[in-house]
Amino acid sequence: MKISQKKIFFIVIIILVLGVLAAILVNGSHKNVSNKYDAFASCIKEKGVIFYGAFWCAHCNATKEFFGSSQKLLPYVECSAPDGQAQTQECIDKKITGYPTWVFADGSRINGEIIEQNTKNLQILADKTSCILPK
């Protein structure tokens, strides 16, 4: 049985169209799903908390990874100069001496990363801001 070139062409077109539709559906569904930390990150920002860190800081990066896609909502301030050899004036003025440093609206601070193994700092953030910690 011989399949004509015309039939093969239409089969390929149908497969391509279905693939494009599937990709649109998959990407579209992810855009509406928020990370479980979105509301928490937004809340701590609204309460005046600032997360000071440096791009080269492993603890800062672990904290950002913990928040997943919600990290874009964190009130993050980069303290390192682009070359990693100096600190920005803002962080010097705020007397930031270690990373990560979380500064609250009342001026109090906590230092250290927030990761699954260190939920103590996460609970402190929730308690001091009255922001609801996701389950």
C-alpha positions, -999 to +999 in steps of 0.1 A: +000+000+000+015+033-011+008+065+008+008+095-014+030+125-007+000+146-003-013+124+026+021+124+043+022+162+040-012+165+057-003+140+084+029+160+092+010+193+093-016+178+117+011+165+140+028+199+140-004+217+148-012+193+176+023+198+190+020+236+190-014+234+207+000+211+234+029+235+240+006+264+243-017+246+267+012+235+289+029+269+290-004+287+296-013+265+325+020+273+343+015+310+341-016+309+362+000+287+389+016+307+417+043+294+439+032+286+474+055+314+487+041+342+465+018+357+492+044+353+519+072+370+499+048+398+490+037+402+526+072+405+540+080+431+514+049+451+523+059+449+560+092+467+551+116+437+554+147+439+532+168+409+522+204+420+517+227+396+499+254+391+473+253+372+440+284+351+450+269+342+484+260+305+485+236+311+515+218+339+496+215+317+465+201+288+486+176+311+502+165+323+467+162+287+455+141+279+486+115+306+475+115+292+439+097+314+414+086+336+443+121+349+447+112+376+422+088+390+448+114+392+476+126+426+487+162+418+477+190+443+476+223+433+460+252+444+481+281+432+460+298+453+433+297+436+399+333+424+403+325+408+437+354+428+453+335+456+470+302+464+487+276+489+475+273+522+493+237+514+503+249+482+522+278+501+537+254+527+550+231+501+564+261+484+581+255+450+564+284+428+574+273+394+565+250+377+540+221+371+539+209+397+563+172+404+568+164+439+581+129+446+595+111+479+595+119+483+632+156+480+625+161+445+640+179+419+620+184+382+614+213+367+596+214+334+578+198+315+550+163+302+548+162+267+535+143+235+543+169+226+570+167+261+586+131+269+590+139+288+622+146+320+602+115+314+581+094+313+613+111+344+626+102+362+594+066+351+598+064+359+635+080+394+632+058+404+602+026+386+610+027+372+575+011+338+571+036+311+565+024+287+538+020+250+548 
